[in-house]
Amino acid sequence: MKAAVFHDPGRIEVCGDVSEPRPGPGEVLVAVRACGICGSDLHLYRTNAHRTGGGLLRIDSDGREIPGHEYAGVITQLGQGVDGWRVGQRVVGVTGGGGFSERVPVPVNPFQIARIPDGLGFEEAATTEPLADGLQMVRKAQPKAGDNVVVYGVGIIGLGVIQALRARCPHVGHIVAVDVSAARLAMAREVGASDTIDPLSEDVIDATARICGRAPWAFPPMEPPDVGVVFDCAGYLKHMKGPPPLQQALRLLRPRGGRIVCFGAYEEAVSLELMDVIYKEAQIFGSMGYAAGELEEALALMASGAANRTKLISHRFPLDEISKAFEMQGSGQAIKVMVLPKA
């Protein structure tokens, strides 16, 4: 079968003789119809980050490494002991790689497979996993009514956080999106951000204070922006200028009770000034993945129209053009690039 094989940073190519997978016990085989390029896939492609232990690559029987972990397709075969599923069902799959191929085995459990509701297309369904990630981040942050929120980095993950906030927490205050891409900032407004900031054209701290007001504090004396929650969906890239978003997040928080949820990956070590953790009594949460049931919740939001994900798919490529697809995802022009094995 055809599959995209990762070799080295900047080198991924389609091979037509990849070993045909077979579903093991407790697995189903899925014919992939659409697979999205994730930010972590991009880290791998650019710098070799998370190649081992990162859950990004499926190793086939010949030792070839196949990325792709957020996809949708059709069940074509059931493994031993699988009940409650049938050939022909449309499903979302989430695995440790293998999605950039014609077929991939998927374990049957609430974290890795879910049925696609009627009326929802494969491409939109392939964005389920990143929306579920956003739902978990919002659940961890527990925004309160009136809390001003900053979302740092509004690619597919940050946009999903905004959609999750609008669906779960309609009474929050300002939702401020921060990104260097004009296209992503425009999309952030379209899906629910109240305000946007481009850090290349204005200071993030000052601009946020102008939008949200300030929260003066007597000891130690400070007047930070009145921000209750910051979602760091950017992490740190080697070519990034200025301080890491986590450093900015600490400066953005108001004193007492502010929360930061970190999701964006880091391509290398960073240095941080952490006294604001103490001065502001800030809470920092890491977030990876989602809880059982949040795949289904994400699908339900899409099926109801509460979260329109189709508009976030900016580019589509056939599997044979996988290199072009990765270059586009990393160009800064794309929001979500979808790879279509049957295109």
C-alpha positions in Angstrom: 0.0 0.0 0.0 1.0 3.7 -0.2 2.2 5.5 2.9 4.3 8.6 3.7 7.6 7.5 5.2 9.6 9.8 7.4 13.4 9.6 6.9 15.1 12.7 8.3 14.2 16.3 9.0 12.9 17.9 5.8 12.6 14.5 4.1 9.3 12.7 4.0 8.2 10.7 0.9 5.5 8.4 -0.3 6.4 4.8 -0.8 4.1 2.4 -2.7 5.4 -0.8 -1.3 4.7 -0.4 2.4 3.6 -3.6 4.1 -0.1 -4.0 4.4 -1.2 -3.7 8.0 -3.4 -6.2 9.7 -5.6 -5.5 12.8 -4.4 -7.2 15.9 -6.6 -8.4 18.8 -8.8 -5.6 19.9 -8.1 -3.5 16.8 -9.9 -2.5 13.6 -8.4 -1.6 10.3 -9.4 1.8 9.0 -9.1 3.0 5.4 -8.0 6.6 5.8 -10.0 9.3 4.0 -8.4 12.4 5.6 -5.5 13.0 7.9 -4.4 16.3 9.4 -0.9 17.6 9.9 -0.5 18.3 13.6 1.9 20.8 15.1 3.9 17.9 16.7 4.2 16.3 13.2 5.7 19.6 12.1 8.2 19.7 15.0 9.3 16.2 13.9 9.6 17.2 10.3 11.6 20.3 11.0 13.9 19.3 13.8 13.5 15.5 14.5 11.8 16.5 17.8 9.8 13.8 19.6 11.0 11.1 17.1 11.4 8.6 19.9 9.0 8.3 22.7 6.7 11.0 21.3 4.0 8.7 19.9 4.2 10.2 16.5 5.3 7.3 14.3 4.0 3.9 13.5 6.8 1.5 12.7 5.8 -1.0 10.0 7.0 -4.6 9.7 10.0 -3.4 7.6 11.0 -0.7 10.1 9.7 2.2 8.2 8.4 5.2 10.2 4.9 6.5 9.2 3.6 9.7 10.9 0.0 11.0 11.1 -2.2 10.5 14.2 -5.4 12.5 13.7 -7.6 11.1 10.9 -11.0 9.8 9.8 -12.0 6.9 7.6 -13.9 3.7 7.2 -13.5 0.4 9.0 -12.5 -2.3 6.6 -11.6 -5.2 8.9 -12.2 -6.3 12.5 -9.5 -7.9 14.7 -10.0 -10.8 17.0 -12.4 -10.0 19.9 -13.8 -6.8 18.6 -17.5 -6.3 19.4 -19.8 -3.4 18.8 -18.1 -2.3 15.6 -18.7 -3.3 12.0 -17.1 -3.1 8.6 -18.3 0.1 6.8 -18.6 2.3 9.9 -17.2 5.8 9.6 -14.8 6.6 12.4 -12.3 9.0 13.8 -9.0 7.4 14.7 -6.2 8.6 17.0 -3.0 6.6 17.1 0.7 6.9 17.6 1.3 7.5 13.9 0.4 5.7 10.7 -2.4 8.0 9.5 -0.5 9.3 6.4 -1.3 6.0 4.6 -4.1 4.2 2.9 -4.9 2.0 5.8 -4.0 1.9 9.5 -4.9 -0.3 12.5 -6.7 1.4 15.4 -7.1 0.0 19.0 -10.7 0.0 20.1 -11.0 2.1 23.2 -12.6 5.5 24.1 -9.3 7.4 23.6 -8.5 6.2 20.1 -11.7 5.6 18.1 -15.1 7.2 17.9 -18.1 7.0 15.5 -18.6 9.9 13.1 -22.2 11.3 13.4 -24.3 11.3 10.2 -23.9 14.4 8.2 -20.3 15.1 9.3 -17.7 14.8 6.5 -14.3 13.0 6.8 -12.2 16.2 6.6 -14.1 17.9 9.4 -14.1 14.7 11.5 -10.3 14.5 11.1 -10.0 17.6 13.2 -11.8 15.9 16.2 -8.6 15.2 18.1 -7.3 18.7 18.3 -10.8 20.0 19.3 -10.8 17.4 22.1 -7.4 18.7 23.2 -9.0 22.2 23.4 -11.9 20.8 25.5 -9.4 19.3 28.0 -7.5 22.6 28.3 -10.7 24.5 29.0 -11.7 21.9 31.6 -8.3 22.2 33.3 -8.4 26.0 33.4 -12.0 26.2 34.7 -12.7 29.8 33.5 -15.1 31.7 35.7 -17.7 34.1 34.5 -16.1 37.4 33.7 -12.6 36.0 33.5 -10.5 37.6 30.7 -8.7 35.0 28.7 -5.6 35.1 26.4 -5.0 32.4 23.8 -1.4 32.5 22.7 -1.0 30.8 19.3 -4.2 30.4 17.2 -3.4 27.5 14.9 -5.8 24.6 14.9 -5.3 24.0 18.6 -5.7 27.6 19.8 -8.8 28.0 17.5 -10.2 24.9 19.1 -9.7 26.4 22.5 -11.7 29.5 21.4 -14.5 27.3 20.1 -14.4 25.2 23.3 -14.6 28.4 25.4 -17.6 29.7 23.4 -19.4 26.3 23.8 -18.6 25.6 27.4 -18.0 29.0 29.0 -20.3 31.5 27.3 -19.9 34.0 30.2 -16.2 34.6 30.1 -14.9 38.2 29.5 -12.6 39.1 26.7 -11.1 36.3 24.6 -7.8 37.7 23.3 -6.0 35.8 20.5 -2.3 36.4 20.1 -0.5 35.3 16.9 1.9 36.7 14.2 -0.4 35.4 11.3 -3.0 37.8 10.0 -5.0 34.9 8.5 -5.1 33.1 11.9 -6.0 36.2 13.8 -8.9 36.8 11.3 -10.1 33.3 11.8 -9.8 33.6 15.6 -12.3 36.5 15.4 -14.5 34.5 13.1 -14.8 31.6 15.6 -15.2 33.7 18.7 -12.2 35.8 19.8 -13.3 39.3 21.0 -9.9 40.8 20.3 -6.6 40.0 18.6 -3.0 41.1 19.0 -0.1 40.7 16.6 3.1 40.7 18.8 5.2 41.9 15.8 3.2 45.2 15.7 2.5 46.0 19.3 3.5 45.0 22.8 1.4 42.1 24.0 1.3 43.2 27.7 0.4 46.8 26.9 -2.2 45.8 24.3 -3.8 43.3 26.6 -4.0 45.8 29.4 -5.7 48.2 27.1 -8.3 45.6 26.2 -8.8 44.0 29.6 -7.8 46.7 32.0 -5.2 46.4 34.8 -5.3 44.6 38.2 -3.3 46.8 40.6 -1.7 45.0 43.6 -0.1 46.5 46.7 2.6 44.0 47.6 4.7 43.5 45.8 3.5 46.6 43.9 2.4 45.7 40.3 -0.3 46.6 37.7 -0.5 43.6 35.4 -3.3 43.1 32.9 -6.6 41.8 34.4 -6.2 38.3 32.9 -7.5 35.2 34.6 -6.4 32.5 32.2 -3.7 32.1 29.6 -3.6 29.2 27.2 -0.1 28.6 25.7 -0.8 26.9 22.4 2.5 28.1 20.9 5.2 26.5 23.0 8.7 27.3 21.8 10.2 27.1 18.3 14.0 27.4 17.7 13.4 30.3 15.3 11.1 32.2 17.6 12.1 35.7 18.5 11.6 37.2 22.0 10.7 35.4 25.2 8.8 32.1 25.2 5.0 32.5 25.4 5.1 31.0 28.9 7.2 33.9 30.1 4.7 36.3 28.5 1.8 34.3 30.1 3.3 34.9 33.6 3.5 38.6 32.9 -0.1 38.7 31.6 -1.7 37.1 34.6 -3.4 39.1 37.4 -2.4 38.4 41.0 -4.0 35.6 42.9 -5.7 32.7 41.2 -4.5 33.2 37.6 -4.1 30.0 35.6 -1.9 29.0 32.7 -2.4 25.9 30.6 0.6 24.8 28.6 0.0 22.7 25.5 2.4 23.9 22.8 5.5 21.8 22.3 9.1 22.9 22.9 11.8 22.3 20.4 14.6 23.1 22.8 15.3 24.1 26.4 14.4 27.7 27.4 15.3 30.0 30.3 12.5 31.6 32.3 12.2 34.2 35.1 9.8 32.6 37.5 9.3 35.1 40.3 5.8 35.9 39.0 4.8 32.4 39.9 5.5 33.3 43.5 4.4 37.0 43.4 1.1 36.3 41.7 0.6 32.8 43.2 0.0 31.5 39.7 -1.1 28.0 38.8 0.5 26.3 35.8 -1.1 23.2 34.3 0.3 21.0 31.6 -2.1 19.4 29.2 -1.6 16.5 26.8 -4.5 14.9 25.0 -8.0 14.7 26.4 -10.2 12.7 28.8 -12.5 9.8 27.9 -15.6 11.1 26.3 -14.1 14.3 24.9 -13.7 12.9 21.4 -17.4 12.2 21.4 -18.1 15.7 22.9 -16.0 17.3 20.1 -17.9 15.3 17.4 -21.2 16.4 19.0 -20.2 20.1 18.9 -19.3 19.8 15.2 -22.5 17.8 14.4 -24.6 20.4 16.2 -23.0 23.3 14.4 -21.6 24.8 17.6 -18.0 24.3 16.3 -17.5 24.8 12.6 -14.2 23.0 11.8 -14.5 22.9 8.0 -13.6 26.6 7.8 -10.3 25.9 9.6 -9.1 23.6 6.8 -7.1 26.0 4.7 -5.3 23.6 2.3 -5.8 20.1 1.0 -3.2 17.8 -0.7 -3.2 14.3 -2.0 -1.0 11.8 -0.2 1.4 11.8 -3.2 2.2 15.5 -2.4 3.0 14.9 1.3 6.2 17.0 1.2 4.3 20.0 -0.3 1.7 19.5 2.4 4.3 19.7 5.2 6.0 22.7 3.7 2.6 24.5 3.4 1.7 23.7 7.1 5.1 25.2 8.2 4.9 28.2 5.9 2.8 30.4 8.2 0.1 30.7 5.5 -1.9 27.7 6.6 -4.3 27.0 9.4 -4.9 23.3 8.9 -3.5 21.2 6.1 -5.4 18.1 5.3 -3.9 15.1 3.5 -6.3 13.0 1.4 -5.1 9.5 0.6 -7.9 8.9 -1.9 -7.7 12.3 -3.7 
